[in-house]
Amino acid sequence: MNDQNLIFIISQPRSGSTYLQSLLSNNLQINTSSESWMMLRLSPLLKPSTVKKADYDHAMATDAFNDYCAKFKINQLQQLKKFAFAHYSPMLEGFSLIIDKTPRYWEILDELYALFPKARYMLLQRNPVDVVESMIKAWNLKTLNDLQYLARDLLFAPQQITNFINQHKDQKNILSLSYQDLIKNTEKITGDLYKWVGVPFQKAFLNISNNLKVCGKYGDPYLNGQEKRNQQIAPHFQDFIQGYAHSLGSEYLQNFGLTTENFSRTKDFEDFKKTFIKQRSLIRCRSNT
């Protein structure tokens, strides 16, 4: 196995990544599974700063381990890559390519690219208003405090993904696409994606109703048996969405045909940010005691 066997699909949660994954894996050459989160499981070694709290002194453990590896000339990235390939290989058996669709890989995008520089990366983006509304409906959220679990995905993911796209815009193995475009022109864009990964496209691949590869414990709850709800968005969420979209700025919003003029700063969003910052500060204080 090598980098070229790997396709990563990365996005904010609720951006249509499972739909994209279903379209691309609905054939005999590409295999996939429900979200494995595997590389995030390795993030304490891949990106130690992702560990905000531990029962032990994580910073000291990292320093000690780095010292040990230096002493015995152990290439940590090389060993991590071997470990990853050992766990990806069963999914590759009988196939040419595999997809690891774990939206929250945006947290380790740079580290992932350093580890697998020749893999293919699909960065999927969606209208931020639709992202938040989908989060609320899919997970039946009732309060802004319920949304705090997704704060990092909301506050940091858009910029992290955009920065990565801009930094690597000339790389042929990195591709960005819009969920809205995929929905509007599914056949053409899917055909282009198949060409990009080197797999012949058939129109029959668009019928994903029998593609069970993506089903599992993690991933889209609707594909995993949960029924869609006809849920109304509560007023406090509407105010939050107004402020959230406005905070992303015109340059980001214009990718979805929006401008900051469509939105405004709101107290609900500002309070949400303050709560998140306060909680993050508490975690840091506890990790230092």
N, C-alpha and C positions, 0 to 999 in steps of 0.2 A: 504494500500500500504506500501511496505517496500523496503529496498535497493535491495533485491534479484530480484525485478521486473525490475530493471534498467540495461541497457547496454549502456555504453558510447563508441563511436568511435571517436578517437582523432588522429590528424595528422597535418602535414603542409597542407595548402590549395593546391589543385591540386595534391593530392597524391593517388587518387582512392577511397576516403572514401565513395562517393555516390554509387559507384559500389558495394563496400562491403556492404553498408547499404541495397541496393536493393536486393542482394543475401540473406541476413539474414532475411529480412522482407517479403520475397515472400512466405508467408504461412499464416495459419489461427490463429497462436498462438502468433506471434510477430507483434506489431504495431509500426509505426514510423511516422515522418512528415518531411517536409523540415526543414532546420536548424532553430532552435528556438532562439539560442543564450541566452536562459533563464538564465543560471547560470552566464553568463557574465553580464547580466542586473543586477544581484545581487552582482557583484564583488565589488562595493563600500563598501558593508558590509562584504563580504566574504574575500576580499583582498584589503584593502583601498589604498595600494600603486599603484594599477592599474590606479587610477585617477591622471592624470598628470596636469590637468588644470580644474579649475572650477571658476564660477563667485563669489563664496563664499570662505572662508578659509576652505578648505576641511580637513586639518590637525586638526584645532581647532574643527571643527564639529565632527570629529571622536573621538577626546579626550573627548569632552563633552558628546557624546552619550555613550561611554564606561563608563564614570563616572556615568551616569544615570542608565545604566544597572547594574553596580556593586552595586549601592545604593539600588535598588529594587530587586536585586538577579534575574535578567533576564538572562537566558541562550540564548545568541544570536544565537549560532549554532543550538540549538534545535528549536528556532523559525523560523530560515531560512529554516530548513529542513521541518517543517510543511508547510511553504509557498510554497516550491518547490513541495512537494507531492500534495498539493492542485491544483497546475497547471499541474502536470504530470498526475493526476488521470483521467481526461477526455480521454486522449489518451489510458489509460489502460483498459477502459471499454470494456468488451467482449474479452479481450486478457490476456495472462499469463505474457508477457514480453513487454517492450517498449525499443526502441532505441532512444537515444538523440545523433544525429550525428552533432556535431559542432566542426570542426577542431580546431578553436582557443581556445578551452578549454585547450590547452597546456599552456596558460598563467596562469591558475589557477589549474594545475594538483594536486599539493600537498593539496591545500585547498579543492578541490573536493573530493579527497580520504579521507581527514579527516572528511568531512561531510557525505559521503556515503561509509564507509569502506567495506561494503559487496556487493556493486554493482560490476558488471563485467566491466572491462576496456579493450578495444582493441586499441592498439597503432599501427597504420599503418605507415610504412615508405616506401619511394620511392627513386629511384636513383635521386640525387639532380640535375643532368643535365636535366632529364626529368621533374622534378618539375618546374624549371625555364622556360623551353621551353613551358610547358603547361600553365603557368601563362601568358606568353607573347601572346600565341595564343588565349586562352580562352577569355581574356579581351582586345585583340587587342591593346596591348601596343606598343607605337612607340618610346619612349625615356626612358633613365635610370631614368629620373625624374618621369615618370609614374610609375616606379617600386618602388619608395620610399614608396608608400602606403603599400607595402608588406614587407618593410625592416625588421620589427620585426619578421615576419614569416620566413624570410630567415636567419637572423643573429642569432636569439635566439632559435627558435623552435627545430632545430635538437639536440642541446645539452640538452635542457630542457627535451625533450622526451626520449633521450638516458639515461639521469641521472635517470629519473623516472623508466624506465625499469630495469636498473641496481640495483637500490635501492630496488625494489620489485620483483626481479627475482624468489624468492621462493614462492610468493603468487599465489595460484591457481586461483584467480579471476582476475588476470592481465595477459594479453597475448599480445605478440608482433608478428607482421607478416610483410612480405615484399609484396608490391604490385606486384613486378615482379614474385614472387613465386605464388601468387594468380592467375595471368594471365596464367602462364605456366601450372599450375596443378589445375585448377579451381574446378573440381569435387571433388578431394580428399580433398583439403584444406577446401572447403565449407562444405563437409560432416563432417570433423573434428570439424569445428566451431559449427555446429549444435549439435554435440555430447557434446561439451563443454558447450553450453547453455542449454542442456537438452531437445532439441526438435528433434523428429524423422525426418530424412532427406529423401527427395524424389528427384530423378534426375530431375523431372519436375520443381523444384524450381530454376534450373539454367536458365530457360527461363524467364528473367525479363522484357520482352517487354511490358507486361500489368500491371506491378507493378506501380501503380500511387501514392502509399503512400509517396514516396520520393519527389514528385513534389510540388513546391510552389515558393514563391517569392525569397527565398534564397536557395543556393545549386548549383549544377552543372548547368551552363547555357545551356549546350547541352540538358540535360534532361528537361529543362524548355522551350524548343522550339527554342533555338538559333541553327542555322546551323553551323557545323564545317567549319573552313576555312583552305584552303590549303596554309597556310601562311609561308613564308620564314623568318628565323631568321636573322635580320640585323647584319652586322659585329660588331657593337659596343656591341650588346647583346652577341655575341659569345665571345668577349674579356672579358666581365663581367662574363660570365659563367665559363670561364677558371679560373679566379681569385677566384670566389666564391667557386667552387669545391675544389680548392687548399687550401683555408682557412679552410675547414672542417677537414683537417688532415687525415692521412692514416688510423687511427683506425676506423674512421667513414666510410670512403670511401670503405674499404675492405668488409663492409657488402653488397656492391653492385657490388663486383668484380672489384673495381677500386683502384688505388693508386695515390698518389700525383705526381708520375712520369708521369701520363697521363695529368697533368695540370701544370699551372705556375702562379705566381703572375702577376697581370696586373694592369695598371694604372686606367682603367675604374672601376674596383672593389674597389680599394683603394679610388678613388674619391667618389664613391657611399657611402662608409662607412663614409668618412669625412663629406659629406653632411648630412647624417643621424645624426651623432653626433652633428653637428652644430645646426640642427633643434631641436633636443632634448634639447640642452642647452638653446635655445631661449624659449622653452616652460617652462622650469624650472624657468628661470629668470622672465617670465611674471607671473607665478603662485605665485611668491614670492613678487610681487609688489601690 
